[in-house]
Amino acid sequence: MRLVIFDLDDTLINFASTRELAYACLANHLDTEGIDSAAFLQQCRKVDRPLFALFEQGTITRGDYRLRRFREPLEAIGVVGKNDLVVHLNKLFMDCVNDTPLLFDDVLPVLRRLRSLDIGTAILTNGPADGQRRKLKATGLMDAVDHVAIAEEIGFSKPSPFAFHAVLDWFALSAADALMVGDSPELDYDASLNAGLSALLLDRDQRHGGGGRTSIRSLGGVLCA
């Protein structure tokens, strides 16, 4: 193994927890506006993942995704024609998730250990480039890995094999030299195997049991691979 490629959100960054903190910030603002924040957040959780999948596939733009993820929940609870509110909610959300992200405790020790072993490290993420760059700066991850590949910037999103091979090409390595580590069974594990890499599924909460995938509970498992 000469290279380990990591997913970013919910692999290195605890995005699920960071998102809940951001939702709480939105709820506080909506409460001051007299809007049912609980009903709004319930709708946000319904629409966010499907909308993000459309962004990953290139079906909608980054701007469309960011506005629709809050406009559609508002409309679902009967709040319409509030474009200024939608823009404000998006800014509040992005400031929280991008500038105060929560890093898992095992991340930096593992990255330092891999560097000491002269094993290359990279991040491959489908998230919007501007937000991901802010997260990387806020957490110090930009300096902790050798290379960062963001789908918007390289032109390919996971699960496309071209996304993985763009990283390999940067290191001038073959697929057989690399290991992919991520929390998504489909986008990280299955897709990287299809691209010829080895893979580990990071399953911190044991949500993805079975399926024949090789999983680890923490990033420390990478050092045993």
C-alpha positions as CSV (number, residue, x, y, z in Angstrom):
1,M,0.0,0.0,0.0
2,R,1.5,3.3,-1.1
3,L,-1.5,5.6,-1.0
4,V,-4.6,5.9,1.2
5,I,-7.5,8.0,-0.1
6,F,-10.1,9.2,2.3
7,D,-13.6,10.5,1.9
8,L,-14.2,13.7,3.8
9,D,-17.7,14.1,5.3
10,D,-18.6,11.6,7.9
11,T,-15.2,9.9,7.4
12,L,-12.7,12.6,8.6
13,I,-15.2,15.3,9.5
14,N,-18.2,14.4,11.7
15,F,-20.6,16.1,9.3
16,A,-23.7,14.5,10.8
17,S,-23.1,16.2,14.2
18,T,-21.9,19.5,12.5
19,R,-25.1,19.5,10.5
20,E,-27.3,19.1,13.6
21,L,-25.5,22.1,15.2
22,A,-26.2,24.1,12.0
23,Y,-29.9,23.0,12.0
24,A,-30.1,24.2,15.6
25,C,-28.9,27.6,14.5
26,L,-31.5,27.7,11.8
27,A,-34.2,26.7,14.3
28,N,-33.3,29.6,16.6
29,H,-33.6,32.0,13.8
30,L,-36.9,30.6,12.5
31,D,-38.3,30.7,16.1
32,T,-37.7,34.5,16.1
33,E,-39.7,34.7,12.8
34,G,-42.6,32.8,14.3
35,I,-42.1,29.8,11.9
36,D,-42.5,26.2,13.0
37,S,-38.8,25.2,13.2
38,A,-39.5,21.6,14.1
39,A,-41.7,21.1,11.0
40,F,-39.1,22.9,8.9
41,L,-36.2,20.7,10.0
42,Q,-38.3,17.6,9.5
43,Q,-38.7,18.6,5.9
44,C,-35.0,19.5,5.5
45,R,-34.1,16.0,6.5
46,K,-36.4,14.6,3.8
47,V,-35.2,16.7,0.9
48,D,-31.5,17.2,1.5
49,R,-30.1,13.8,0.5
50,P,-32.1,13.5,-2.7
51,L,-31.2,17.0,-3.7
52,F,-27.5,16.5,-3.0
53,A,-27.6,13.3,-5.2
54,L,-29.0,15.5,-8.0
55,F,-26.0,17.8,-7.5
56,E,-23.6,14.9,-7.5
57,Q,-25.0,13.7,-10.8
58,G,-24.8,17.2,-12.3
59,T,-28.5,17.4,-12.7
60,I,-28.8,20.6,-10.7
61,T,-26.2,23.3,-10.0
62,R,-24.6,24.0,-6.6
63,G,-26.6,27.2,-6.3
64,D,-29.9,25.3,-7.1
65,Y,-29.1,22.7,-4.5
66,R,-28.3,25.2,-1.7
67,L,-31.5,27.2,-2.2
68,R,-33.8,24.3,-2.8
69,R,-32.7,22.5,0.3
70,F,-34.3,25.3,2.4
71,R,-36.9,26.8,0.0
72,E,-38.7,23.5,-0.5
73,P,-39.0,22.7,3.3
74,L,-40.4,26.2,3.9
75,E,-42.9,25.8,1.1
76,A,-43.8,22.3,2.5
77,I,-44.9,24.0,5.7
78,G,-46.8,26.8,4.0
79,V,-44.1,29.5,4.0
80,V,-43.8,30.8,0.4
81,G,-42.3,33.8,-1.3
82,K,-39.5,34.3,1.3
83,N,-36.5,34.4,-0.9
84,D,-34.5,36.7,1.4
85,L,-35.1,34.2,4.3
86,V,-34.0,31.3,2.1
87,V,-30.7,33.1,1.3
88,H,-30.2,34.0,5.0
89,L,-30.8,30.4,6.1
90,N,-28.3,29.1,3.6
91,K,-25.6,31.6,4.8
92,L,-26.2,30.7,8.5
93,F,-26.0,27.0,7.6
94,M,-22.8,27.3,5.5
95,D,-21.1,29.4,8.0
96,C,-21.7,26.8,10.7
97,V,-20.8,23.6,8.8
98,N,-17.9,25.0,6.9
99,D,-16.2,27.2,9.5
100,T,-16.7,25.2,12.6
101,P,-16.6,21.6,11.4
102,L,-16.1,18.8,13.9
103,L,-13.1,16.5,13.2
104,F,-13.2,12.9,14.5
105,D,-10.6,12.3,17.2
106,D,-8.8,9.5,15.3
107,V,-8.1,11.5,12.2
108,L,-4.9,13.5,12.8
109,P,-3.1,10.7,14.6
110,V,-3.7,8.3,11.8
111,L,-2.7,10.8,9.1
112,R,0.5,11.6,11.0
113,R,1.3,7.9,11.3
114,L,0.8,7.3,7.6
115,R,3.0,10.2,6.8
116,S,5.7,8.8,9.1
117,L,5.5,5.5,7.2
118,D,5.9,7.4,3.9
119,I,2.5,6.4,2.7
120,G,0.7,9.0,0.6
121,T,-2.6,10.4,1.7
122,A,-5.4,12.1,-0.2
123,I,-8.9,13.3,0.2
124,L,-11.6,12.6,-2.5
125,T,-14.9,14.3,-1.9
126,N,-18.1,15.0,-3.9
127,G,-19.0,18.1,-1.8
128,P,-19.2,21.6,-3.2
129,A,-15.7,22.9,-3.7
130,D,-16.0,26.3,-1.9
131,G,-17.5,24.7,1.2
132,Q,-15.1,21.8,1.3
133,R,-12.1,24.2,1.0
134,R,-13.4,26.1,4.0
135,K,-13.7,22.9,6.0
136,L,-10.2,21.8,5.1
137,K,-8.8,25.2,6.1
138,A,-10.8,25.2,9.4
139,T,-9.7,21.7,10.4
140,G,-6.1,21.9,9.2
141,L,-6.6,18.9,6.9
142,M,-5.2,20.7,3.9
143,D,-1.7,20.5,5.5
144,A,-2.3,17.0,6.9
145,V,-2.7,15.2,3.6
146,D,-0.6,15.2,0.4
147,H,-3.5,16.0,-2.1
148,V,-7.1,17.0,-2.1
149,A,-9.4,16.1,-5.0
150,I,-12.9,17.7,-5.1
151,A,-15.4,16.5,-7.7
152,E,-16.3,20.0,-8.9
153,E,-12.7,20.7,-9.6
154,I,-11.6,17.5,-11.2
155,G,-14.8,17.1,-13.3
156,F,-15.8,13.6,-12.0
157,S,-17.8,12.6,-8.9
158,K,-17.8,9.3,-7.1
159,P,-18.9,6.6,-8.0
160,S,-17.2,7.3,-11.4
161,P,-14.0,5.4,-11.8
162,F,-12.5,8.6,-13.3
163,A,-12.7,10.3,-9.9
164,F,-10.5,7.7,-8.3
165,H,-8.1,7.6,-11.3
166,A,-7.7,11.3,-11.2
167,V,-6.2,10.9,-7.7
168,L,-4.0,8.0,-8.8
169,D,-2.8,10.0,-11.8
170,W,-1.7,12.9,-9.5
171,F,0.5,10.4,-7.5
172,A,1.5,8.6,-10.7
173,L,0.4,5.3,-9.1
174,S,-1.7,2.4,-10.2
175,A,-5.0,1.3,-8.7
176,A,-3.2,-1.7,-7.1
177,D,-1.1,0.7,-5.0
178,A,-4.1,2.4,-3.4
179,L,-6.7,1.9,-0.6
180,M,-9.9,3.9,-0.4
181,V,-11.5,4.5,3.0
182,G,-15.0,6.0,3.4
183,D,-18.4,5.7,5.0
184,S,-20.5,5.1,2.0
185,P,-21.0,1.5,0.9
186,E,-21.8,2.5,-2.6
187,L,-19.8,5.7,-3.3
188,D,-16.7,4.8,-1.5
189,Y,-16.4,1.1,-1.0
190,D,-18.1,-0.5,-4.1
191,A,-17.1,2.3,-6.4
192,S,-13.4,2.1,-5.5
193,L,-13.4,-1.7,-6.0
194,N,-15.0,-1.2,-9.4
195,A,-12.1,1.2,-10.2
196,G,-9.5,-1.4,-9.2
197,L,-8.5,-0.1,-5.8
198,S,-8.6,-1.9,-2.4
199,A,-11.3,-0.6,0.0
200,L,-12.3,-0.4,3.6
201,L,-15.8,0.7,4.7
202,L,-15.6,3.0,7.7
203,D,-18.7,1.9,9.8
204,R,-18.3,3.8,13.1
205,D,-21.8,3.0,14.3
206,Q,-22.1,-0.5,12.7
207,R,-24.9,0.6,10.4
208,H,-23.8,-1.3,7.4
209,G,-23.4,-4.9,8.7
210,G,-23.2,-7.7,6.1
211,G,-23.0,-7.3,2.4
212,G,-19.5,-9.0,2.3
213,R,-17.7,-5.6,2.7
214,T,-14.6,-5.3,4.7
215,S,-15.3,-2.7,7.4
216,I,-13.5,-1.0,10.2
217,R,-14.9,0.8,13.3
218,S,-12.3,3.6,13.4
219,L,-9.5,4.9,11.2
220,G,-7.0,3.1,13.3
221,G,-8.0,0.0,11.3
222,V,-6.3,1.5,8.3
223,L,-3.0,0.9,9.9
224,C,-3.7,-2.8,10.1
225,A,-4.7,-3.1,6.4
